[in-house]
């Protein structure tokens, strides 16, 4: 988490700033990586995006790739698309064809 606050409901994930900048400059987001240092065990963790960040990333579509932990992969991680992370995405309920909503639909 970033932007620590006594009221945790207003805390923001670190990647939020980068996503806002991409949106502001109309730059497509194609991939995301969230790293966390586990100081107690002296290791670096690859974390999949939380549900809120998945919602933020959904603006750029189902093919956005996210790093996810995978103990069988070299380096202990692999890429997965948002569609793989969230195969039952709720936003498809609001499209005529059941496809992932467009960026325009997300912004409406």
MIFI-422999 format. One record per atom (N, C-alpha, C): residue number from 1; residue in three letters; x, y, z. Coordinates in steps of 0.001 Angstrom, whole numbers, plus 500000, padded with zeros to 6 digits. Layout:
! residues N
NODE    nr   rest       px       py       pz
NODE   NUM    ALA        X        Y        Z
...
This chain:
! residues 108
NODE    nr   rest       px       py       pz
NODE     1    UNK   500824   498816   500000
NODE     1    UNK   500000   500000   500000
NODE     1    UNK   500869   501248   500000
NODE     2    UNK   500340   502281   499454
NODE     2    UNK   500986   503571   499498
NODE     2    UNK   500035   504575   500118
NODE     3    UNK   500481   505787   500314
NODE     3    UNK   499693   506854   500908
NODE     3    UNK   499048   506380   502203
NODE     4    UNK   499910   505974   503145
NODE     4    UNK   499420   505490   504426
NODE     4    UNK   498600   506564   505123
NODE     5    UNK   497577   506124   505830
NODE     5    UNK   496688   507041   506510
NODE     5    UNK   496081   506315   507693
NODE     6    UNK   495744   507050   508745
NODE     6    UNK   495089   506428   509902
NODE     6    UNK   493784   505756   509499
NODE     7    UNK   493074   506344   508566
NODE     7    UNK   491835   505760   508045
NODE     7    UNK   492202   504951   506802
NODE     8    UNK   492327   503644   506955
NODE     8    UNK   492808   502794   505849
NODE     8    UNK   491894   502825   504631
NODE     9    UNK   490651   503258   504774
NODE     9    UNK   489761   503294   503614
NODE     9    UNK   490197   504346   502595
NODE    10    UNK   491069   505274   502978
NODE    10    UNK   491556   506277   502030
NODE    10    UNK   492962   505969   501524
NODE    11    UNK   493533   504844   501935
NODE    11    UNK   494864   504451   501458
NODE    11    UNK   494784   504069   499977
NODE    12    UNK   495878   504257   499273
NODE    12    UNK   495941   503927   497849
NODE    12    UNK   497113   502986   497583
NODE    13    UNK   496929   502088   496621
NODE    13    UNK   498030   501242   496181
NODE    13    UNK   499048   502108   495432
NODE    14    UNK   500301   501684   495433
NODE    14    UNK   501356   502449   494779
NODE    14    UNK   501102   502653   493289
NODE    15    UNK   500554   501661   492610
NODE    15    UNK   500400   501770   491161
NODE    15    UNK   499319   502774   490745
NODE    16    UNK   498525   503260   491672
NODE    16    UNK   497455   504198   491343
NODE    16    UNK   497998   505445   490651
NODE    17    UNK   499087   505988   491140
NODE    17    UNK   499667   507189   490527
NODE    17    UNK   500059   506970   489081
NODE    18    UNK   500687   505836   488797
NODE    18    UNK   501091   505538   487420
NODE    18    UNK   499875   505363   486520
NODE    19    UNK   498832   504725   487014
NODE    19    UNK   497620   504540   486215
NODE    19    UNK   496950   505876   485916
NODE    20    UNK   496926   506757   486904
NODE    20    UNK   496340   508085   486691
NODE    20    UNK   497144   508865   485661
NODE    21    UNK   498469   508777   485732
NODE    21    UNK   499319   509471   484749
NODE    21    UNK   499076   508929   483343
NODE    22    UNK   498974   507609   483214
NODE    22    UNK   498716   507012   481903
NODE    22    UNK   497384   507517   481348
NODE    23    UNK   496370   507549   482193
NODE    23    UNK   495059   508026   481762
NODE    23    UNK   495126   509506   481372
NODE    24    UNK   495804   510301   482186
NODE    24    UNK   495925   511736   481927
NODE    24    UNK   496590   512011   480588
NODE    25    UNK   497634   511241   480273
NODE    25    UNK   498374   511457   479030
NODE    25    UNK   497864   510594   477879
NODE    26    UNK   496737   509908   478091
NODE    26    UNK   496125   509049   477072
NODE    26    UNK   497117   508008   476537
NODE    27    UNK   497841   507404   477469
NODE    27    UNK   498811   506358   477148
NODE    27    UNK   498211   505020   477570
NODE    28    UNK   498151   504043   476672
NODE    28    UNK   497560   502766   477062
NODE    28    UNK   498426   502005   478068
NODE    29    UNK   497782   501389   479020
NODE    29    UNK   498464   500519   479972
NODE    29    UNK   498396   499113   479404
NODE    30    UNK   499538   498479   479262
NODE    30    UNK   499580   497130   478683
NODE    30    UNK   499997   496077   479696
NODE    31    UNK   500652   496502   480780
NODE    31    UNK   501131   495533   481769
NODE    31    UNK   501342   496220   483111
NODE    32    UNK   501329   495414   484167
NODE    32    UNK   501535   495930   485515
NODE    32    UNK   502287   494904   486352
NODE    33    UNK   503107   495410   487257
NODE    33    UNK   503843   494561   488195
NODE    33    UNK   503754   495210   489569
NODE    34    UNK   503386   494441   490560
NODE    34    UNK   503357   494929   491937
NODE    34    UNK   504349   494102   492746
NODE    35    UNK   505357   494773   493285
NODE    35    UNK   506365   494103   494098
NODE    35    UNK   506226   494544   495544
NODE    36    UNK   506477   493612   496448
NODE    36    UNK   506390   493896   497870
NODE    36    UNK   507599   493279   498565
NODE    37    UNK   508285   494061   499375
NODE    37    UNK   509423   493530   500124
NODE    37    UNK   508924   492949   501441
NODE    38    UNK   509172   491665   501633
NODE    38    UNK   508850   490969   502876
NODE    38    UNK   510116   490991   503725
NODE    39    UNK   510237   491996   504568
NODE    39    UNK   511457   492179   505361
NODE    39    UNK   511640   491069   506394
NODE    40    UNK   510550   490541   506912
NODE    40    UNK   510653   489485   507924
NODE    40    UNK   511324   488227   507377
NODE    41    UNK   511069   487922   506100
NODE    41    UNK   511639   486716   505493
NODE    41    UNK   512732   487040   504470
NODE    42    UNK   513079   488326   504373
NODE    42    UNK   514125   488785   503465
NODE    42    UNK   513895   488290   502035
NODE    43    UNK   512706   488618   501502
NODE    43    UNK   512384   488214   500131
NODE    43    UNK   511544   489284   499455
NODE    44    UNK   511517   489218   498158
NODE    44    UNK   510721   490120   497337
NODE    44    UNK   509551   489316   496778
NODE    45    UNK   508343   489822   496947
NODE    45    UNK   507147   489120   496500
NODE    45    UNK   506562   489792   495268
NODE    46    UNK   506100   488994   494323
NODE    46    UNK   505309   489476   493197
NODE    46    UNK   503856   489260   493586
NODE    47    UNK   503078   490346   493600
NODE    47    UNK   501676   490261   493997
NODE    47    UNK   500767   490548   492808
NODE    48    UNK   499730   489751   492614
NODE    48    UNK   498762   490091   491568
NODE    48    UNK   498010   491359   491980
NODE    49    UNK   497438   492074   491022
NODE    49    UNK   496724   493295   491391
NODE    49    UNK   495521   492974   492275
NODE    50    UNK   495286   493827   493271
NODE    50    UNK   494118   493648   494134
NODE    50    UNK   492858   493888   493302
NODE    51    UNK   491727   493621   493872
NODE    51    UNK   490467   493795   493156
NODE    51    UNK   490234   495225   492703
NODE    52    UNK   490604   496191   493545
NODE    52    UNK   490426   497596   493168
NODE    52    UNK   491330   497934   491988
NODE    53    UNK   492581   497485   492023
NODE    53    UNK   493488   497761   490899
NODE    53    UNK   493043   497030   489636
NODE    54    UNK   492460   495843   489783
NODE    54    UNK   491907   495159   488603
NODE    54    UNK   490806   496016   487980
NODE    55    UNK   489989   496644   488816
NODE    55    UNK   488943   497536   488299
NODE    55    UNK   489560   498736   487589
NODE    56    UNK   490625   499297   488152
NODE    56    UNK   491289   500435   487511
NODE    56    UNK   491910   500017   486186
NODE    57    UNK   492529   498851   486154
NODE    57    UNK   493174   498357   484935
NODE    57    UNK   492160   497953   483868
NODE    58    UNK   490948   497598   484276
NODE    58    UNK   489917   497156   483333
NODE    58    UNK   489634   498199   482263
NODE    59    UNK   489897   499447   482569
NODE    59    UNK   489713   500532   481606
NODE    59    UNK   490470   500265   480304
NODE    60    UNK   491615   499588   480394
NODE    60    UNK   492448   499327   479227
NODE    60    UNK   492204   497948   478619
NODE    61    UNK   491252   497218   479123
NODE    61    UNK   490810   495990   478472
NODE    61    UNK   491333   494698   479056
NODE    62    UNK   490780   493593   478574
NODE    62    UNK   491059   492274   479136
NODE    62    UNK   492450   491737   478833
NODE    63    UNK   493157   492350   477889
NODE    63    UNK   494485   491837   477522
NODE    63    UNK   495628   492487   478299
NODE    64    UNK   495310   493409   479215
NODE    64    UNK   496354   493967   480076
NODE    64    UNK   496972   492806   480848
NODE    65    UNK   498292   492747   480854
NODE    65    UNK   498985   491668   481548
NODE    65    UNK   499428   492114   482939
NODE    66    UNK   499332   491194   483879
NODE    66    UNK   499763   491458   485250
NODE    66    UNK   500713   490351   485682
NODE    67    UNK   501739   490739   486416
NODE    67    UNK   502641   489745   486990
NODE    67    UNK   501907   489039   488122
NODE    68    UNK   502013   487716   488153
NODE    68    UNK   501387   486915   489215
NODE    68    UNK   502406   485902   489713
NODE    69    UNK   502342   485531   490982
NODE    69    UNK   503287   484535   491494
NODE    69    UNK   503041   483175   490852
NODE    70    UNK   504122   482480   490569
NODE    70    UNK   504042   481124   490014
NODE    70    UNK   505332   480406   490388
NODE    71    UNK   505253   479562   491385
NODE    71    UNK   506441   478863   491894
NODE    71    UNK   507082   477960   490853
NODE    72    UNK   506347   477561   489820
NODE    72    UNK   506897   476668   488800
NODE    72    UNK   507583   477423   487662
NODE    73    UNK   507429   478732   487600
NODE    73    UNK   508000   479533   486520
NODE    73    UNK   509385   480040   486900
NODE    74    UNK   510247   480260   485894
NODE    74    UNK   511557   480847   486180
NODE    74    UNK   511364   482214   486852
NODE    75    UNK   512064   482434   487931
NODE    75    UNK   511939   483690   488664
NODE    75    UNK   510771   483712   489628
NODE    76    UNK   509915   482692   489590
NODE    76    UNK   508803   482610   490520
NODE    76    UNK   507575   483420   490160
NODE    77    UNK   507488   483888   488901
NODE    77    UNK   506317   484644   488470
NODE    77    UNK   506083   484441   486989
NODE    78    UNK   504883   484801   486548
NODE    78    UNK   504518   484764   485130
NODE    78    UNK   503518   485878   484856
NODE    79    UNK   503213   486111   483615
NODE    79    UNK   502217   487112   483241
NODE    79    UNK   500868   486433   483036
NODE    80    UNK   499815   487090   483488
NODE    80    UNK   498440   486645   483264
NODE    80    UNK   497628   487854   482829
NODE    81    UNK   496692   487659   481937
NODE    81    UNK   495848   488771   481493
NODE    81    UNK   494743   489029   482518
NODE    82    UNK   494158   490227   482432
NODE    82    UNK   493024   490525   483304
NODE    82    UNK   491887   489539   483074
NODE    83    UNK   491696   489122   481825
NODE    83    UNK   490640   488143   481535
NODE    83    UNK   490906   486830   482259
NODE    84    UNK   492174   486452   482381
NODE    84    UNK   492515   485226   483115
NODE    84    UNK   492326   485420   484617
NODE    85    UNK   492676   486606   485108
NODE    85    UNK   492520   486891   486533
NODE    85    UNK   491055   487009   486939
NODE    86    UNK   490248   487492   486030
NODE    86    UNK   488854   487767   486349
NODE    86    UNK   487966   487274   485206
NODE    87    UNK   487835   485948   485046
NODE    87    UNK   487081   485411   483901
NODE    87    UNK   485580   485722   483951
NODE    88    UNK   485072   486090   485100
NODE    88    UNK   483646   486402   485231
NODE    88    UNK   483450   487892   485517
NODE    89    UNK   484205   488721   484800
NODE    89    UNK   484176   490165   485031
NODE    89    UNK   482751   490701   484946
NODE    90    UNK   482325   491411   485965
NODE    90    UNK   480953   491897   486073
NODE    90    UNK   480585   492886   484969
NODE    91    UNK   481569   493619   484451
NODE    91    UNK   481300   494639   483438
NODE    91    UNK   480728   494092   482146
NODE    92    UNK   480974   492816   481865
NODE    92    UNK   480446   492223   480630
NODE    92    UNK   478925   492103   480662
NODE    93    UNK   478336   492199   481837
NODE    93    UNK   476875   492130   481956
NODE    93    UNK   476193   493350   481349
NODE    94    UNK   476936   494422   481164
NODE    94    UNK   476360   495669   480694
NODE    94    UNK   476669   495965   479230
NODE    95    UNK   477187   494982   478516
NODE    95    UNK   477443   495167   477085
NODE    95    UNK   476432   494352   476295
NODE    96    UNK   476151   494797   475090
NODE    96    UNK   475170   494116   474236
NODE    96    UNK   475591   492691   473889
NODE    97    UNK   476903   492500   473674
NODE    97    UNK   477397   491208   473198
NODE    97    UNK   478081   490372   474275
NODE    98    UNK   478131   490880   475512
NODE    98    UNK   478782   490140   476588
NODE    98    UNK   480290   490242   476578
NODE    99    UNK   480829   491092   475671
NODE    99    UNK   482276   491303   475620
NODE    99    UNK   482692   492307   476694
NODE   100    UNK   484005   492371   476919
NODE   100    UNK   484572   493322   477873
NODE   100    UNK   484170   494726   477437
NODE   101    UNK   483728   495603   478341
NODE   101    UNK   483345   496964   477968
NODE   101    UNK   484527   497750   477383
NODE   102    UNK   484222   498604   476435
NODE   102    UNK   485251   499458   475831
NODE   102    UNK   485688   500519   476837
NODE   103    UNK   486764   501216   476511
NODE   103    UNK   487212   502307   477373
NODE   103    UNK   486126   503375   477460
NODE   104    UNK   485465   503644   476356
NODE   104    UNK   484390   504642   476363
NODE   104    UNK   483258   504207   477294
NODE   105    UNK   482914   502936   477272
NODE   105    UNK   481839   502436   478136
NODE   105    UNK   482247   502534   479604
NODE   106    UNK   483528   502252   479885
NODE   106    UNK   484008   502363   481270
NODE   106    UNK   483937   503795   481758
NODE   107    UNK   484146   504745   480870
NODE   107    UNK   484203   506151   481241
NODE   107    UNK   482838   506828   481210
NODE   108    UNK   481819   506122   480756
NODE   108    UNK   480484   506730   480622
NODE   108    UNK   479793   506899   481952
